[in-house]
Structure formats: structure tokens, C-alpha cells
Amino acid sequence: MSVREWTYAIVVVSFALYIGIAIWAKAKTTKDFYVAGADVSPLANGMATAADWMSAASFLGMAGIIAFAGYDGSVYLMGWTGGYVLLALLLAPYLRKFGKFTVPDFIGDRYYSQSARIVAVFCAIFVSFTYVAGQMRGVGIVFSRFLEVPVTTGVLIGMAIVFFYAVLGGMKGITYTQVAQYCVLIFAYLVPAIFISIMITGNPIPQLGFGGQVAGGEWLLDKLDGLHQELGFAAYTEGSKAMLDVFCITAALMVGTAGLPHVIIRFYTVPKVRDARISVGWALLFISILYTTAPAVAVFARTNLIQEVEGRAYSAEAGTAEPVPAWFKTWEGTDLIAWRDKNNDGLVQYRAGAPFAGKPSFVEATGDHGERLVANEKTDNENELYVDRDIMVLANPEIAQLPAWVIGLVAAGALAAALSTAAGLLLVVSSAISHDLLKRALRPDITEKGELRAARISAAVAVTVAGVLGIYPPDYVAAVVAFAFGLAASSFFPAIIMGIFSRRMNRQGAITGMVCGIIFTASYIIYFKFMDSGPGSQDRWWWGISPEGIGAVGMVLNFAVALTISKLTPPPPQAVQDMVDSIRVPSASRTEA
């Protein structure tokens, strides 16, 4: 069977499984729709949380960024894994003990204010849509390559699948679908990593192969450093980011993890507070399997890419060198890899620097050696190759010439990762609109049947908006997701932390802090990603902090504003202060929610 046939077969079987689970777990009540009836076991919830968490950014984007950024890409590993520890210690059990369905529910009741609830609703929607843009882009990339359809068509197919099981099953359907998706994605990630680790280092454990030796006794990382330096790149194992930016990105990702509404809502799906803690432990175990493998996948992919492309002829007729493999031509058709023979020698020359001004803008013509011509070529450097970093995990099995079924399996795993997170995010949007905005603020007299209908309509609208964002994404998958984490860090995290641990924090402080934090962070990201993103824009970053790390500054601003305003305004009612104590302090007379 061909790669395309294997991909169709595996994707169809996995999608049929997801849809079957959604039909079996169809939500019948609002409690089913929002929190899966609150009776999910800790093991299943941990697996579902891992799938919800390990999005296209983890499956595709993280290894892609590490492959190109090397040591600098480690901030994503540190931030995302550290954030889960923070979530387990500081938030999960307390929020579960509070017993509400959603983050805006907690914000609204804790800060005794409909205004606070509405601000939290809009923050949740903004964060979720920013995050989901990266997931839908990942879906489009997978379908574009392996089903040989345009990226736009791939996004539309993904929308249809998510629409079915998110709108029909709600959290109940999503939870059990995510259990299946975790099994698919982790198997799809590990199988090619094990294959390639054996091929390159002889070690079947990727985490050990990553630090192992290649043929001839040379250490793999030393070899990659040498290849980088020969081609004019910085050494792979040396960082170039400013320490302050590294700190801010790591902090933004960590606290953003603890403030992401689609992750927090998972801890309401278990029966007891103790189960929430156990769920986090299981989730950490399941997440660590992929996260400890990602650096190895990045190194394998980077090494194979350089060896397979640099100095190779594009076609057999172009020269005496061995031609570039078929995978290059296939991926070129997706517009995600491009080559322009600047020196007209018929060989691919991969060097440091951007070969094109932005992403390739293809024209309907070919060069002297068969390459697709690009209109926005840059002539101020020698680099002739453009590679979209989001394709590295998907292209890696093809570059390594693994069997066709492995390539198809990776495609199915990438789709499982992207769709599982997209579904969780869309449910957050749906519940924010139907439960927090409609039921708790605008129409408190709405019936349960009417609320369930509103939730499904909201989910359908959210799927449509998510599709548009996937077709027109603002950046690479992992970068887009990093922006969402920054927004969550600057808006939700301070309000939740102070809501749990500060009896004195009042509604005036929380509302003002959230508004200031998210406006500052969003403005910085929008300005430096869309308005001033050209050459030299990095020199104008405040204190050298990148848009991916500015959420940490937004978080500090949120804390500072909230604490200042709360000191200048009356304290919360005594009943609210007692409620804060009841969340944190165990009581023998209090039954767990």
C-alpha cells in the first residue's frame, strides 16, 4: 500500500472510533455537556487531560521549534512541563473543591460580581480562539500533505469532525474521545522515534539515543553541532536568547498552563477533590512520555534534513550528485518547503539566513532545475532553502525512509493531537457563552433544555470561527499557542491565585487587573507580530522580551494593579472571605464536593 492509502485507512479507522465514542457518550444533560457528569475516573481523566494538553503545538510545533532553535527551544519544554506541576500544587484541588463548572463561574462567584464574570468570559473566549488557531493550522497541514488537498480544505474537514463530536457529546463525548486520541497520538509519536533512534544510534530508546553515539563513535549532538557550524548556523547546543527573554517565556508558559481554561475545566469532571490531585499525577506521567521524546525527535529530524538536502541535486539531470529524494518534491507541493537555485549550480545550498522575504510566494513557473519559482526571493544571503518548521515531525519518517504505514500513523497521531485540544477549547467557548454569559448573567430563567441547545449552537459558531483562524493563522503552531499562554498568564492566573489565597482581594482589584493584564499583553503581541514585525523589530522589543514572553510582564502588571486597587477599595463581604477559607482549609465537618 502507498503512503496515501495507509494514511486514508488509519485516519478513517481512527475517526470512526472517535465518532462512535461520541455517539455512545452523547450528552443528555447540561452536567454531561459541561463536566461529563463529574464521574470520570482519575486514570481516564488523566489520559484525557494529557490529550487535551498535548495539542498540535506539542505534537508538531515543539519538536519543530527545537529542531530549528536548538538549545533556545528548551524554554517550551521547561515552561509547559513546569506549568503542570504548578497547576497540580496551586490550583487543581482548590478549584475542584469550589465545585463550579467553569473558570468564569469561579471568577464570578469568588468576586461576587457579574462584571467580573463577563470579563472572565471574554478573556476565556479570546484565549481559546488564539489557542485554537494553532490547532486548526496543524489539521490543515496534515491533510494538505497526506490527503493531497489544499490546506483550506484540510481545515474544513477538521471542522466537520470536531463539530460532530464536540457539539453532540459535549464534555462527556470529548473526554472519552480524548482517551482514544491519547492512545493514537502517543503510539504515533513513539513508533517513528524508536525506528529512527535505532537507525541513527542503534539504541531503541529515543531519550537515550538522543545523547548517544553514531557510526564512527562520534556523539550525535557533536555531529549536529559540527554540521551547523559548517553551514554557518549557530551551534545547536548553544543558546542565543537573552537570559531575561528565556526567563519570561518560561514563566509565561508555566503560569499560562495554570491559567488555561480548557485544562482547568478537566478537574471538574472527577467525583472528588482527591481524584483531581490523582488526575494531575496521571496526566504528568502521560505527558512526560511525549515531552521527553520531543528533543530526540528534533535532533533526529534536524540531522536527517541537513544530510538529505544540503549539497544534493534537485533532479538527476541537474548534475552528477545524487538527486534529492521524492519526499522533497512531494512536500514542495504543499507550499511548506521551497528551494531557489540562486547560484545556478543545480545543488541545494542550505545556509543561515532567510531565503525569502517571509513565507514563499509561489508563481506559476519553474526554474532551470525544476524548482518552483518564488516571487519574494531575498538576494542578500546564500541560503536557498525554506522549510516550515511545522512539517518536521510529519516529514521526519519520510526523510528517514520509514515504512508507509508509519508515515500514515504519524498523520493520524497529529490529527488526534490537534483535534483533541481543539474540541476542549471549543467547549470552553461554548460553556462560557451558554452557561456563564447566558445562564448566569443574561437569562437566569432559561431552562436546562434551552441552555443545552444554546451550548450546542455556541459550539457550532465557535467551530466556524476556529476554522477561519486555522486558514489564516498569525504564526507557526507553537508560536500561536505561546501567545495564548501569555494571554492566559496575564489574565486568569493572578485572578485565580489571589481568589484562592487572598481573603482581601476584591472584585474591583480582580477586574481591573484582568483587564489591564490582557490588554497590555494582547497589544504588545499584536504590535510586534503584525504592525512592526519587519527586520530589526527585535531591537525594539521592550527590555529584549519577545512577544512569546511578554505574558510574564502582563502577569506582573495584573498582580500589581489588582493588589493596589484592592488596598484602595473596601474588602470583600465577610461571607466571601469565609468562602475563601473554606476552599483552602480542610474541615472535618465539611463534605468534599
BAKOLVEX-142622 format. One line per 10 residues: number of its first residue (from 0); for each residue x, y, z of C-alpha. Coordinates in nm, 3 decimals. Layout:
residues N
NUM) X Y Z ~ ...;
END
This chain:
residues 593
0) 0.000 0.000 0.000 ~ 0.112 0.356 -0.072 ~ 0.158 0.630 0.188 ~ -0.169 0.787 0.079 ~ -0.360 0.458 0.108 ~ -0.215 0.384 0.452 ~ -0.299 0.737 0.566 ~ -0.658 0.711 0.445 ~ -0.700 0.373 0.613 ~ -0.556 0.473 0.952;
10) -0.724 0.814 0.959 ~ -1.065 0.671 0.860 ~ -1.044 0.397 1.125 ~ -0.939 0.643 1.398 ~ -1.206 0.895 1.301 ~ -1.470 0.623 1.300 ~ -1.359 0.533 1.653 ~ -1.388 0.896 1.769 ~ -1.733 0.939 1.617 ~ -1.850 0.606 1.760;
20) -1.739 0.712 2.106 ~ -1.915 1.047 2.065 ~ -2.241 0.872 1.977 ~ -2.204 0.632 2.271 ~ -2.128 0.916 2.514 ~ -2.386 1.164 2.387 ~ -2.460 1.434 2.646 ~ -2.813 1.419 2.782 ~ -2.790 1.691 3.048 ~ -2.602 2.017 3.092;
30) -2.386 1.846 3.355 ~ -2.290 1.583 3.095 ~ -2.219 1.858 2.842 ~ -2.008 2.077 3.073 ~ -1.829 1.832 3.308 ~ -1.905 1.480 3.176 ~ -2.141 1.413 3.468 ~ -1.848 1.462 3.713 ~ -1.794 1.085 3.734 ~ -1.483 1.027 3.520;
40) -1.217 0.808 3.682 ~ -0.880 0.970 3.766 ~ -0.695 0.742 3.522 ~ -0.927 0.820 3.231 ~ -0.930 1.188 3.322 ~ -0.550 1.194 3.336 ~ -0.529 1.042 2.991 ~ -0.795 1.279 2.855 ~ -0.616 1.574 3.016 ~ -0.290 1.469 2.851;
50) -0.461 1.455 2.511 ~ -0.632 1.787 2.578 ~ -0.300 1.936 2.675 ~ -0.076 1.782 2.406 ~ -0.205 1.976 2.113 ~ -0.063 2.026 1.765 ~ 0.187 2.255 1.940 ~ 0.323 1.960 2.138 ~ 0.300 1.700 1.861 ~ 0.410 1.914 1.566;
60) 0.529 2.251 1.683 ~ 0.752 2.177 1.982 ~ 0.991 1.937 1.810 ~ 0.983 2.165 1.504 ~ 1.091 2.466 1.708 ~ 1.361 2.268 1.891 ~ 1.485 2.129 1.558 ~ 1.549 2.481 1.429 ~ 1.619 2.673 1.753 ~ 1.821 2.405 1.929;
70) 1.901 2.494 2.289 ~ 1.676 2.802 2.272 ~ 1.376 2.577 2.209 ~ 1.415 2.422 2.554 ~ 1.207 2.706 2.701 ~ 0.897 2.534 2.564 ~ 0.983 2.208 2.738 ~ 1.060 2.380 3.068 ~ 0.757 2.608 3.058 ~ 0.495 2.356 2.957;
80) 0.605 2.076 3.188 ~ 0.677 2.308 3.481 ~ 0.334 2.463 3.438 ~ 0.167 2.133 3.505 ~ 0.346 2.097 3.838 ~ 0.230 2.447 3.926 ~ -0.123 2.354 3.828 ~ -0.117 2.040 4.044 ~ 0.011 2.218 4.354 ~ -0.167 2.553 4.344;
90) -0.490 2.526 4.151 ~ -0.644 2.190 4.064 ~ -0.762 2.066 4.406 ~ -0.886 2.407 4.523 ~ -1.084 2.476 4.209 ~ -1.237 2.129 4.223 ~ -1.330 2.188 4.587 ~ -1.501 2.511 4.488 ~ -1.726 2.293 4.272 ~ -1.821 2.520 3.979;
100) -1.830 2.423 3.613 ~ -1.602 2.684 3.458 ~ -1.331 2.942 3.528 ~ -1.570 3.236 3.472 ~ -1.802 3.063 3.721 ~ -1.525 3.071 3.980 ~ -1.432 3.432 3.897 ~ -1.795 3.550 3.909 ~ -1.880 3.384 4.241 ~ -1.547 3.445 4.413;
110) -1.551 3.813 4.323 ~ -1.927 3.845 4.379 ~ -1.972 4.032 4.053 ~ -2.144 3.980 3.719 ~ -1.897 4.226 3.570 ~ -1.608 4.004 3.680 ~ -1.786 3.704 3.529 ~ -1.834 3.881 3.195 ~ -1.471 3.997 3.184 ~ -1.364 3.637 3.252;
120) -1.596 3.515 2.974 ~ -1.435 3.743 2.719 ~ -1.086 3.652 2.840 ~ -1.172 3.281 2.807 ~ -1.306 3.330 2.454 ~ -1.006 3.540 2.347 ~ -0.751 3.294 2.489 ~ -0.933 2.991 2.348 ~ -0.965 3.128 1.996 ~ -0.597 3.229 1.994;
130) -0.505 2.876 2.102 ~ -0.741 2.701 1.862 ~ -0.593 2.887 1.562 ~ -0.276 2.681 1.607 ~ -0.469 2.355 1.629 ~ -0.666 2.413 1.311 ~ -0.348 2.512 1.126 ~ -0.198 2.178 1.234 ~ -0.502 1.994 1.099 ~ -0.473 2.179 0.767;
140) -0.103 2.093 0.733 ~ -0.163 1.721 0.793 ~ -0.449 1.696 0.546 ~ -0.264 1.910 0.292 ~ 0.028 1.670 0.272 ~ -0.116 1.327 0.330 ~ -0.459 1.356 0.170 ~ -0.319 1.584 -0.101 ~ -0.577 1.857 -0.062 ~ -0.530 2.233 -0.010;
150) -0.471 2.349 0.348 ~ -0.808 2.526 0.344 ~ -0.985 2.201 0.254 ~ -0.797 2.021 0.528 ~ -0.914 2.274 0.786 ~ -1.274 2.234 0.666 ~ -1.252 1.854 0.707 ~ -1.119 1.901 1.061 ~ -1.401 2.143 1.138 ~ -1.657 1.884 1.034;
160) -1.510 1.615 1.260 ~ -1.479 1.843 1.564 ~ -1.829 1.978 1.504 ~ -1.973 1.629 1.521 ~ -1.828 1.503 1.848 ~ -1.796 1.837 2.031 ~ -2.149 1.957 1.954 ~ -2.310 1.616 2.002 ~ -2.120 1.478 2.301 ~ -2.007 1.786 2.490;
170) -1.751 1.720 2.764 ~ -1.870 1.362 2.809 ~ -1.812 1.278 2.444 ~ -1.489 1.478 2.433 ~ -1.346 1.311 2.744 ~ -1.377 0.955 2.622 ~ -1.279 1.054 2.269 ~ -0.964 1.211 2.412 ~ -0.874 0.887 2.589 ~ -0.871 0.716 2.247;
180) -0.688 1.012 2.092 ~ -0.413 0.994 2.353 ~ -0.351 0.628 2.271 ~ -0.332 0.711 1.899 ~ -0.109 1.017 1.932 ~ 0.144 0.868 2.176 ~ 0.178 0.549 1.970 ~ 0.219 0.759 1.655 ~ 0.488 0.974 1.820 ~ 0.692 0.691 1.971;
190) 0.697 0.440 1.683 ~ 0.892 0.655 1.432 ~ 1.113 0.791 1.712 ~ 1.211 0.435 1.807 ~ 1.271 0.338 1.443 ~ 1.493 0.640 1.375 ~ 1.681 0.610 1.705 ~ 1.777 0.254 1.611 ~ 1.880 0.364 1.259 ~ 2.099 0.653 1.378;
200) 2.240 0.536 1.712 ~ 2.146 0.170 1.745 ~ 1.956 0.245 2.066 ~ 1.579 0.168 2.068 ~ 1.510 0.423 2.344 ~ 1.489 0.772 2.182 ~ 1.567 0.952 2.507 ~ 1.899 0.763 2.526 ~ 1.966 0.771 2.153 ~ 1.940 1.150 2.168;
210) 2.259 1.154 2.376 ~ 2.417 0.852 2.208 ~ 2.685 0.787 1.950 ~ 2.654 0.745 1.575 ~ 2.861 0.530 1.341 ~ 3.229 0.602 1.390 ~ 3.193 0.671 1.761 ~ 3.104 1.040 1.731 ~ 2.840 1.176 1.968 ~ 2.519 1.266 1.785;
220) 2.496 1.617 1.933 ~ 2.862 1.684 1.850 ~ 2.795 1.578 1.493 ~ 2.494 1.810 1.469 ~ 2.695 2.097 1.616 ~ 2.959 2.038 1.350 ~ 2.704 2.030 1.068 ~ 2.552 2.355 1.193 ~ 2.881 2.537 1.213 ~ 2.993 2.415 0.870;
230) 2.679 2.570 0.718 ~ 2.703 2.899 0.907 ~ 2.439 2.828 1.173 ~ 2.495 2.879 1.544 ~ 2.596 2.566 1.735 ~ 2.285 2.358 1.802 ~ 2.362 2.309 2.172 ~ 2.435 2.676 2.244 ~ 2.165 2.933 2.318 ~ 2.139 3.280 2.167;
240) 1.836 3.421 2.351 ~ 1.884 3.684 2.620 ~ 1.850 3.534 2.968 ~ 1.565 3.774 3.056 ~ 1.369 3.660 2.750 ~ 1.431 3.293 2.837 ~ 1.304 3.358 3.188 ~ 0.996 3.547 3.067 ~ 0.898 3.289 2.804 ~ 0.939 3.004 3.055;
250) 0.740 3.193 3.320 ~ 0.466 3.288 3.074 ~ 0.429 2.927 2.959 ~ 0.429 2.796 3.316 ~ 0.170 3.031 3.460 ~ -0.020 3.025 3.133 ~ -0.057 2.650 3.176 ~ -0.207 2.706 3.518 ~ -0.449 2.962 3.375 ~ -0.573 2.783 3.064;
260) -0.949 2.737 3.094 ~ -0.970 2.419 2.883 ~ -0.722 2.246 3.116 ~ -0.874 2.374 3.440 ~ -1.224 2.257 3.342 ~ -1.097 1.897 3.331 ~ -1.066 1.889 3.710 ~ -1.442 1.934 3.746 ~ -1.506 1.605 3.566 ~ -1.389 1.380 3.854;
270) -1.604 1.289 4.156 ~ -1.382 1.419 4.441 ~ -1.105 1.665 4.525 ~ -0.865 1.377 4.588 ~ -0.938 1.248 4.237 ~ -0.838 1.586 4.093 ~ -0.493 1.552 4.250 ~ -0.457 1.194 4.124 ~ -0.568 1.306 3.776 ~ -0.287 1.559 3.762;
280) -0.036 1.290 3.855 ~ -0.156 1.059 3.579 ~ -0.158 1.347 3.330 ~ 0.203 1.435 3.418 ~ 0.310 1.076 3.357 ~ 0.133 1.056 3.022 ~ 0.261 1.398 2.912 ~ 0.621 1.320 3.012 ~ 0.631 1.025 2.770 ~ 0.596 1.260 2.474;
290) 0.783 1.557 2.619 ~ 1.098 1.358 2.697 ~ 1.088 1.217 2.342 ~ 1.048 1.554 2.165 ~ 1.414 1.669 2.193 ~ 1.526 1.339 2.043 ~ 1.278 1.370 1.756 ~ 1.402 1.725 1.694 ~ 1.770 1.619 1.679 ~ 1.695 1.320 1.454;
300) 1.486 1.535 1.218 ~ 1.742 1.816 1.200 ~ 2.033 1.580 1.134 ~ 1.845 1.389 0.865 ~ 1.723 1.708 0.695 ~ 2.072 1.856 0.662 ~ 2.226 1.530 0.541 ~ 1.946 1.458 0.294 ~ 1.921 1.805 0.138 ~ 2.241 2.008 0.168;
310) 2.455 1.982 -0.146 ~ 2.213 1.749 -0.323 ~ 2.093 1.798 -0.680 ~ 1.727 1.880 -0.723 ~ 1.695 1.645 -1.024 ~ 1.911 1.374 -1.176 ~ 1.960 1.583 -1.492 ~ 2.084 1.886 -1.299 ~ 2.428 1.743 -1.218 ~ 2.625 1.442 -1.112;
320) 2.522 1.443 -0.746 ~ 2.255 1.207 -0.619 ~ 1.911 1.373 -0.663 ~ 1.707 1.498 -0.370 ~ 1.463 1.225 -0.255 ~ 1.099 1.210 -0.365 ~ 0.971 1.340 -0.029 ~ 1.117 1.682 -0.109 ~ 0.915 1.714 -0.430 ~ 0.601 1.591 -0.254;
330) 0.629 1.837 0.035 ~ 0.711 2.117 -0.209 ~ 0.361 2.077 -0.346 ~ 0.219 2.180 -0.007 ~ 0.394 2.523 -0.022 ~ 0.564 2.437 0.310 ~ 0.913 2.379 0.170 ~ 1.080 2.567 -0.114 ~ 1.414 2.594 -0.293 ~ 1.554 2.860 -0.525;
340) 1.881 2.796 -0.705 ~ 2.040 3.138 -0.654 ~ 2.386 3.046 -0.785 ~ 2.251 2.824 -1.068 ~ 2.465 2.522 -0.982 ~ 2.175 2.276 -0.961 ~ 2.251 2.195 -0.595 ~ 2.056 2.283 -0.282 ~ 2.261 2.516 -0.064 ~ 2.130 2.530 0.293;
350) 2.282 2.817 0.493 ~ 2.188 3.055 0.774 ~ 1.953 3.340 0.684 ~ 1.608 3.370 0.529 ~ 1.599 3.277 0.158 ~ 1.272 3.462 0.103 ~ 1.106 3.772 0.242 ~ 0.855 3.599 0.467 ~ 0.691 3.275 0.358 ~ 0.735 3.173 -0.008;
360) 0.506 3.344 -0.257 ~ 0.493 3.092 -0.541 ~ 0.440 3.180 -0.906 ~ 0.319 2.960 -1.191 ~ 0.663 2.884 -1.332 ~ 0.965 2.663 -1.272 ~ 1.336 2.739 -1.261 ~ 1.615 2.598 -1.475 ~ 1.647 2.296 -1.247 ~ 1.277 2.228 -1.194;
370) 1.231 2.419 -0.871 ~ 0.907 2.613 -0.813 ~ 0.977 2.981 -0.858 ~ 0.913 3.221 -0.572 ~ 0.835 3.590 -0.620 ~ 0.970 3.720 -0.290 ~ 1.327 3.591 -0.315 ~ 1.595 3.757 -0.100 ~ 1.934 3.805 -0.260 ~ 2.125 3.933 0.042;
380) 2.228 3.586 0.165 ~ 2.336 3.250 0.026 ~ 2.059 3.034 0.174 ~ 1.848 2.865 -0.093 ~ 1.617 2.651 0.122 ~ 1.297 2.739 0.310 ~ 1.147 2.481 0.548 ~ 0.831 2.544 0.751 ~ 0.922 2.418 1.097 ~ 0.574 2.273 1.149;
390) 0.643 1.997 0.896 ~ 0.946 1.848 1.070 ~ 0.765 1.582 1.274 ~ 0.545 1.486 0.980 ~ 0.827 1.480 0.725 ~ 1.075 1.306 0.957 ~ 0.957 0.947 0.882 ~ 0.969 1.019 0.509 ~ 1.315 1.173 0.533 ~ 1.430 0.862 0.721;
400) 1.257 0.638 0.461 ~ 1.043 0.454 0.714 ~ 0.763 0.220 0.602 ~ 0.448 0.375 0.455 ~ 0.230 0.259 0.745 ~ 0.450 0.452 0.992 ~ 0.407 0.771 0.787 ~ 0.030 0.721 0.785 ~ 0.031 0.656 1.159 ~ 0.212 0.985 1.226;
410) -0.053 1.171 1.025 ~ -0.328 1.011 1.234 ~ -0.142 1.100 1.555 ~ -0.103 1.464 1.454 ~ -0.474 1.485 1.377 ~ -0.558 1.327 1.714 ~ -0.340 1.582 1.896 ~ -0.484 1.882 1.713 ~ -0.848 1.774 1.724 ~ -0.845 1.670 2.091;
420) -0.727 2.012 2.203 ~ -0.949 2.196 1.955 ~ -1.252 2.016 2.094 ~ -1.162 2.109 2.454 ~ -1.109 2.472 2.360 ~ -1.434 2.494 2.167 ~ -1.619 2.351 2.465 ~ -1.471 2.629 2.680 ~ -1.606 2.887 2.434 ~ -1.942 2.712 2.426;
430) -1.977 2.690 2.805 ~ -1.857 3.048 2.850 ~ -2.134 3.174 2.624 ~ -2.420 2.942 2.719 ~ -2.354 2.889 3.092 ~ -2.157 3.190 3.215 ~ -2.293 3.463 2.989 ~ -2.645 3.340 2.912 ~ -2.747 3.131 3.215 ~ -2.559 3.316 3.490;
440) -2.584 3.673 3.357 ~ -2.834 3.748 3.080 ~ -3.109 3.485 3.111 ~ -3.102 3.319 3.454 ~ -3.451 3.175 3.395 ~ -3.351 2.969 3.090 ~ -3.447 2.601 3.110 ~ -3.186 2.323 3.112 ~ -3.305 2.213 2.767 ~ -3.270 2.569 2.638;
450) -2.924 2.601 2.791 ~ -2.812 2.274 2.630 ~ -2.942 2.396 2.293 ~ -2.758 2.727 2.338 ~ -2.439 2.539 2.426 ~ -2.458 2.337 2.105 ~ -2.530 2.643 1.893 ~ -2.239 2.826 2.057 ~ -2.011 2.530 1.986 ~ -2.117 2.530 1.620;
460) -2.041 2.901 1.585 ~ -1.708 2.853 1.764 ~ -1.610 2.573 1.522 ~ -1.673 2.809 1.230 ~ -1.461 3.088 1.379 ~ -1.187 2.838 1.464 ~ -1.181 2.723 1.102 ~ -1.130 3.077 0.976 ~ -0.841 3.125 1.221 ~ -0.689 2.798 1.105;
470) -0.699 2.911 0.742 ~ -0.542 3.248 0.828 ~ -0.312 3.175 1.127 ~ -0.091 3.451 1.269 ~ 0.227 3.238 1.303 ~ 0.371 2.889 1.345 ~ 0.166 2.644 1.551 ~ 0.382 2.656 1.865 ~ 0.424 3.034 1.844 ~ 0.047 3.089 1.821;
480) -0.006 2.862 2.120 ~ 0.265 3.050 2.312 ~ 0.065 3.369 2.255 ~ -0.243 3.201 2.405 ~ -0.039 3.100 2.711 ~ 0.079 3.459 2.752 ~ -0.278 3.583 2.738 ~ -0.388 3.326 2.997 ~ -0.093 3.414 3.221 ~ -0.174 3.785 3.212;
490) -0.548 3.748 3.269 ~ -0.665 3.436 3.455 ~ -0.368 3.322 3.662 ~ -0.344 3.620 3.900 ~ -0.721 3.635 3.948 ~ -0.739 3.264 4.030 ~ -0.434 3.259 4.258 ~ -0.547 3.565 4.454 ~ -0.902 3.432 4.460 ~ -0.780 3.117 4.636;
500) -0.508 3.253 4.864 ~ -0.608 3.613 4.939 ~ -0.909 3.691 5.159 ~ -0.853 4.061 5.092 ~ -0.868 4.054 4.712 ~ -1.193 4.214 4.599 ~ -1.386 4.249 4.276 ~ -1.250 4.594 4.191 ~ -0.892 4.472 4.207 ~ -0.954 4.147 4.019;
510) -1.148 4.309 3.735 ~ -0.902 4.594 3.686 ~ -0.606 4.356 3.700 ~ -0.752 4.117 3.440 ~ -0.842 4.399 3.201 ~ -0.502 4.570 3.231 ~ -0.308 4.243 3.201 ~ -0.477 4.108 2.891 ~ -0.496 4.445 2.711 ~ -0.125 4.509 2.769;
520) -0.023 4.158 2.658 ~ -0.252 4.147 2.354 ~ -0.140 4.493 2.243 ~ 0.227 4.400 2.264 ~ 0.174 4.077 2.069 ~ -0.039 4.243 1.801 ~ 0.204 4.532 1.758 ~ 0.521 4.326 1.725 ~ 0.366 4.040 1.526 ~ 0.151 4.234 1.282;
530) 0.241 4.605 1.287 ~ 0.617 4.608 1.347 ~ 0.741 4.261 1.256 ~ 0.994 4.351 0.989 ~ 1.375 4.344 1.002 ~ 1.512 4.500 1.318 ~ 1.187 4.474 1.513 ~ 1.365 4.263 1.777 ~ 1.580 4.564 1.860 ~ 1.263 4.748 1.961;
540) 1.128 4.481 2.196 ~ 1.089 4.618 2.549 ~ 1.389 4.503 2.756 ~ 1.454 4.244 2.483 ~ 1.141 4.044 2.573 ~ 0.978 3.864 2.278 ~ 0.602 3.854 2.215 ~ 0.608 3.490 2.334 ~ 0.739 3.601 2.674 ~ 0.552 3.926 2.731;
550) 0.273 3.743 2.914 ~ 0.502 3.722 3.217 ~ 0.521 4.102 3.227 ~ 0.143 4.119 3.178 ~ 0.102 3.885 3.474 ~ 0.318 4.108 3.697 ~ 0.117 4.410 3.582 ~ -0.207 4.226 3.665 ~ -0.084 4.141 4.016 ~ 0.041 4.495 4.079;
560) -0.277 4.667 3.960 ~ -0.506 4.421 4.139 ~ -0.325 4.446 4.471 ~ -0.307 4.826 4.455 ~ -0.676 4.871 4.369 ~ -0.784 4.619 4.634 ~ -0.596 4.816 4.901 ~ -0.774 5.136 4.798 ~ -1.125 4.987 4.793 ~ -1.344 4.810 5.052;
570) -1.267 4.446 5.137 ~ -1.494 4.164 5.016 ~ -1.805 4.076 5.220 ~ -1.742 3.851 5.519 ~ -1.931 3.566 5.351 ~ -1.686 3.575 5.059 ~ -1.387 3.576 5.295 ~ -1.532 3.275 5.476 ~ -1.579 3.103 5.142 ~ -1.210 3.158 5.059;
580) -1.113 2.997 5.388 ~ -1.342 2.702 5.321 ~ -1.170 2.639 4.987 ~ -0.822 2.622 5.136 ~ -0.868 2.494 5.491 ~ -0.972 2.130 5.542 ~ -1.264 2.082 5.775 ~ -1.368 1.759 5.939 ~ -1.728 1.869 5.925 ~ -1.714 1.962 5.555;
590) -1.800 1.701 5.294 ~ -1.590 1.711 4.979 ~ -1.768 1.834 4.669;
END
